[in-house]
Protein backbone atom coordinates (compact mmCIF):
# COMPACT_ATOMS: atom_id res chain seq x y z
CA UNK A 1 0.00 0.00 0.00
CA UNK A 2 2.88 2.34 0.78
CA UNK A 3 4.39 1.82 -2.67
CA UNK A 4 1.00 2.50 -4.33
CA UNK A 5 0.60 5.70 -2.33
CA UNK A 6 4.13 6.70 -3.34
CA UNK A 7 3.36 6.05 -7.02
CA UNK A 8 0.19 8.12 -6.75
CA UNK A 9 2.14 10.99 -5.19
CA UNK A 10 4.72 10.90 -7.99
CA UNK A 11 1.96 10.95 -10.63
CA UNK A 12 0.27 13.99 -9.08
CA UNK A 13 1.07 17.17 -11.01
CA UNK A 14 1.93 20.31 -9.08
CA UNK A 15 -1.12 22.26 -10.26
CA UNK A 16 -3.48 19.81 -8.54
CA UNK A 17 -4.15 19.38 -4.83
CA UNK A 18 -5.41 15.80 -4.96
CA UNK A 19 -5.39 12.80 -7.29
CA UNK A 20 -9.18 13.02 -7.53
CA UNK A 21 -8.98 16.60 -8.72
CA UNK A 22 -6.37 15.64 -11.31
CA UNK A 23 -8.52 12.77 -12.57
CA UNK A 24 -11.60 14.99 -12.89
CA UNK A 25 -9.61 17.60 -14.83
CA UNK A 26 -8.09 14.96 -17.14
CA UNK A 27 -11.47 13.40 -17.84
CA UNK A 28 -13.09 16.78 -18.49
CA UNK A 29 -10.24 17.71 -20.83
CA UNK A 30 -10.71 14.50 -22.81
CA UNK A 31 -14.47 15.05 -23.09
CA UNK A 32 -13.90 18.61 -24.37
CA UNK A 33 -11.44 17.25 -26.92
CA UNK A 34 -13.91 14.58 -28.03
CA UNK A 35 -16.63 17.20 -28.47
CA UNK A 36 -14.36 19.10 -30.87
CA UNK A 37 -13.72 15.82 -32.69
CA UNK A 38 -17.46 15.20 -32.96
CA UNK A 39 -17.87 18.62 -34.58
CA UNK A 40 -14.97 17.88 -36.96
CA UNK A 41 -16.29 14.51 -38.10
CA UNK A 42 -19.83 15.87 -38.02
CA UNK A 43 -18.91 18.35 -40.75
CA UNK A 44 -17.65 15.50 -42.93
CA UNK A 45 -20.77 13.44 -42.25
CA UNK A 46 -22.89 16.44 -43.24
CA UNK A 47 -20.96 16.92 -46.49
CA UNK A 48 -21.38 13.24 -47.31
CA UNK A 49 -25.12 13.37 -46.55
CA UNK A 50 -25.65 16.45 -48.75
CA UNK A 51 -23.83 14.98 -51.76
CA UNK A 52 -25.38 11.55 -51.32
CA UNK A 53 -28.81 13.21 -51.39
CA UNK A 54 -27.83 15.10 -54.55
CA UNK A 55 -26.44 12.04 -56.39
CA UNK A 56 -28.07 8.99 -54.77
CA UNK A 57 -27.70 6.60 -57.71
CA UNK A 58 -24.04 7.41 -58.37
CA UNK A 59 -23.15 7.15 -54.69
CA UNK A 60 -25.00 3.83 -54.44
CA UNK A 61 -23.11 2.38 -57.40
CA UNK A 62 -19.78 3.64 -56.06
CA UNK A 63 -20.59 2.31 -52.60
CA UNK A 64 -21.36 -1.12 -54.04
CA UNK A 65 -17.74 -1.40 -55.19
CA UNK A 66 -16.59 -1.50 -51.58
CA UNK A 67 -16.18 -4.94 -50.04
CA UNK A 68 -18.92 -5.05 -47.43
CA UNK A 69 -17.65 -8.32 -45.95
CA UNK A 70 -14.22 -6.86 -45.26
CA UNK A 71 -15.85 -3.76 -43.81
CA UNK A 72 -18.06 -5.90 -41.57
CA UNK A 73 -15.09 -7.99 -40.43
CA UNK A 74 -13.18 -4.83 -39.55
CA UNK A 75 -16.21 -3.62 -37.60
CA UNK A 76 -16.13 -6.82 -35.54
CA UNK A 77 -12.39 -6.32 -34.95
CA UNK A 78 -12.98 -2.81 -33.60
CA UNK A 79 -15.86 -3.94 -31.39
CA UNK A 80 -13.58 -6.62 -29.93
CA UNK A 81 -10.89 -3.99 -29.34
CA UNK A 82 -13.40 -1.87 -27.43
CA UNK A 83 -14.18 -4.89 -25.26
CA UNK A 84 -10.52 -5.56 -24.51
CA UNK A 85 -10.05 -1.85 -23.71
CA UNK A 86 -12.90 -2.09 -21.21
CA UNK A 87 -11.14 -5.07 -19.64
CA UNK A 88 -7.88 -3.10 -19.48
CA UNK A 89 -9.62 -0.26 -17.64
CA UNK A 90 -11.27 -2.75 -15.29
CA UNK A 91 -7.92 -4.40 -14.59
CA UNK A 92 -6.49 -0.97 -13.80
CA UNK A 93 -9.36 -0.25 -11.42
CA UNK A 94 -8.57 -3.49 -9.60
CA UNK A 95 -4.83 -2.82 -9.61
CA UNK A 96 -4.03 -5.94 -11.65
CA UNK A 97 -0.81 -5.04 -13.45
CA UNK A 98 -0.62 -8.21 -15.56
CA UNK A 99 -4.24 -7.78 -16.60
CA UNK A 100 -3.59 -4.20 -17.72
CA UNK A 101 -0.63 -5.31 -19.82
CA UNK A 102 -2.46 -8.28 -21.35
CA UNK A 103 -5.58 -6.38 -22.38
CA UNK A 104 -3.64 -3.36 -23.64
CA UNK A 105 -1.60 -5.71 -25.85
CA UNK A 106 -4.76 -7.34 -27.18
CA UNK A 107 -6.33 -3.94 -27.86
CA UNK A 108 -3.21 -2.78 -29.68
CA UNK A 109 -3.03 -5.95 -31.77
CA UNK A 110 -6.69 -5.63 -32.79
CA UNK A 111 -6.11 -2.01 -33.72
CA UNK A 112 -3.16 -3.01 -35.89
CA UNK A 113 -5.27 -5.72 -37.54
CA UNK A 114 -7.87 -3.07 -38.41
CA UNK A 115 -5.22 -0.81 -39.93
CA UNK A 116 -3.74 -3.71 -41.90
CA UNK A 117 -7.12 -4.62 -43.36
CA UNK A 118 -7.81 -0.99 -44.20
CA UNK A 119 -4.43 -0.72 -45.96
CA UNK A 120 -5.38 -3.79 -48.00
CA UNK A 121 -8.70 -2.15 -48.98
CA UNK A 122 -6.94 1.06 -50.03
CA UNK A 123 -4.43 -0.92 -52.10
CA UNK A 124 -7.29 -2.62 -53.95
CA UNK A 125 -8.76 0.79 -54.75
CA UNK A 126 -5.40 1.96 -56.09
CA UNK A 127 -5.19 -1.09 -58.33
CA UNK A 128 -8.75 -0.51 -59.59
CA UNK A 129 -7.98 3.18 -60.33
CA UNK A 130 -10.66 4.32 -57.92
CA UNK A 131 -8.39 6.91 -56.30
CA UNK A 132 -9.49 10.44 -57.31
CA UNK A 133 -7.08 12.04 -59.74
CA UNK A 134 -5.90 11.95 -63.33
CA UNK A 135 -5.93 8.14 -63.52
CA UNK A 136 -9.39 7.73 -61.98
CA UNK A 137 -11.75 5.43 -63.85
CA UNK A 138 -14.95 3.78 -62.65
CA UNK A 139 -16.22 1.35 -65.27
CA UNK A 140 -19.70 0.93 -63.80
CA UNK A 141 -20.66 4.54 -64.61
CA UNK A 142 -20.75 6.54 -67.87
CA UNK A 143 -18.14 9.26 -68.56
CA UNK A 144 -20.45 12.10 -67.53
CA UNK A 145 -20.80 10.56 -64.05
CA UNK A 146 -17.09 10.04 -63.41
CA UNK A 147 -16.73 13.37 -61.62
CA UNK A 148 -19.49 12.58 -59.13
CA UNK A 149 -18.03 9.11 -58.59
CA UNK A 150 -14.73 10.78 -57.76
CA UNK A 151 -16.61 12.85 -55.22
CA UNK A 152 -17.75 9.70 -53.43
CA UNK A 153 -14.24 8.26 -53.35
CA UNK A 154 -12.79 11.60 -52.25
CA UNK A 155 -15.08 11.48 -49.24
CA UNK A 156 -14.34 7.79 -48.72
CA UNK A 157 -10.58 8.28 -48.59
CA UNK A 158 -10.84 11.48 -46.55
CA UNK A 159 -13.15 9.98 -43.92
CA UNK A 160 -11.50 6.58 -43.63
CA UNK A 161 -8.05 8.19 -43.83
CA UNK A 162 -8.74 10.55 -40.95
CA UNK A 163 -10.24 7.70 -38.97
CA UNK A 164 -7.11 5.61 -39.64
CA UNK A 165 -4.96 8.54 -38.48
CA UNK A 166 -6.87 8.58 -35.21
CA UNK A 167 -6.29 4.83 -34.95
CA UNK A 168 -2.54 5.33 -35.43
CA UNK A 169 -2.55 7.98 -32.70
CA UNK A 170 -4.53 5.59 -30.50
CA UNK A 171 -1.97 2.85 -31.14
CA UNK A 172 0.76 5.24 -30.02
CA UNK A 173 -1.18 6.00 -26.85
CA UNK A 174 -1.64 2.29 -26.14
CA UNK A 175 2.08 1.72 -26.66
CA UNK A 176 2.88 4.47 -24.17
CA UNK A 177 0.43 3.00 -21.65
CA UNK A 178 2.06 -0.41 -22.07
CA UNK A 179 5.50 1.07 -21.39
CA UNK A 180 4.41 2.63 -18.11
CA UNK A 181 2.22 -0.34 -17.15
CA UNK A 182 5.26 -2.61 -17.35
CA UNK A 183 7.04 -0.22 -15.00
CA UNK A 184 4.17 -0.60 -12.53
CA UNK A 185 3.02 2.99 -12.74
CA UNK A 186 -0.71 2.24 -12.67
CA UNK A 187 -2.65 0.92 -9.70
CA UNK A 188 -6.16 0.97 -8.27
CA UNK A 189 -5.28 4.36 -6.75
CA UNK A 190 -3.85 5.81 -9.97
CA UNK A 191 -5.23 4.65 -13.32
CA UNK A 192 -6.37 7.94 -14.88
CA UNK A 193 -4.29 7.62 -18.10
CA UNK A 194 -5.78 4.18 -18.81
CA UNK A 195 -9.30 5.43 -18.14
CA UNK A 196 -8.90 8.55 -20.31
CA UNK A 197 -7.25 6.58 -23.13
CA UNK A 198 -10.24 4.23 -23.01
CA UNK A 199 -12.56 7.15 -23.72
CA UNK A 200 -10.50 8.10 -26.77
CA UNK A 201 -10.39 4.52 -28.07
CA UNK A 202 -14.14 4.05 -27.69
CA UNK A 203 -14.75 7.33 -29.52
CA UNK A 204 -12.64 6.19 -32.48
CA UNK A 205 -14.57 2.91 -32.55
CA UNK A 206 -17.90 4.71 -32.48
CA UNK A 207 -16.85 6.87 -35.45
CA UNK A 208 -16.28 3.69 -37.45
CA UNK A 209 -19.72 2.40 -36.41
CA UNK A 210 -21.12 5.42 -38.28
CA UNK A 211 -18.69 5.24 -41.20
CA UNK A 212 -19.38 1.59 -41.99
CA UNK A 213 -23.10 1.92 -42.83
CA UNK A 214 -22.67 5.35 -44.43
CA UNK A 215 -19.98 4.19 -46.84
CA UNK A 216 -20.72 0.49 -47.30
CA UNK A 217 -24.43 -0.08 -46.82
CA UNK A 218 -26.73 2.90 -47.36
CA UNK A 219 -28.76 2.94 -50.59
CA UNK A 220 -27.05 -0.10 -52.10
CA UNK A 221 -30.47 -1.10 -53.43
CA UNK A 222 -30.42 1.95 -55.72
CA UNK A 223 -27.41 0.81 -57.72
Phi, psi and omega in degrees: 000324180295320179294322179294319178295323178294318179297321179295321180295318179295326182283343183285123178282155189293337181281355181247147180273324182224162177295325179296319178295320179295319179295317180298318180294319180296316180294317178298318179299319179294319179297321178297317178299316181294327177296319177295325177292322177299317178295322180295306179292329179300323177297321179289321177298320180295315179299317179298315182297318180297311182288327177294324177291328181284324183230064186298318182293314182297317180294325179294317179294316179296320179297324182293345178279348177281146181277101185294331181289320176294318178298319179294319179297319178294327176297317178297320179300315181292322177297320177295322179293326175295321179295315179293329176293320176300318179294326177295317178296318179297319178297322178294319178299328180269357179073027181265096185301313181296324178294319178301312183297313182301310186285332173292320178298315180297318179298316179297316180298318179295321177297320179292325176298315178302313181295322178296317179295319179295321177298321177297315179300314180299320180298321177299318180295324176296316181294328180274002182061039177260010177273124182306136181150193185295329183265009183294136175204127180237103190296333185287351182235151180290165183304322183291346180258000183298322181297318180288329175294321176298326178298317178299312183289334173297315178292322179300309182291324179294314184288314179287329178293316178293323177296318179297323177299318177295326177294319178298316177299317178299321178296321176297320178296316179297320178298320177294317178299319179299318180301312182285329178296320179295333177276000178075027183286330186261144180211181178297332180277333180222102179218021183304314180302321179293317181296314182292320177298326177299320178299315180297315183296319179295323178298314180299321177295318180297321178303318179294326179301329176277321183295320185302306179291325181298317185269327188257333192243322190296131174064024178295337180288348181273353187297000000 
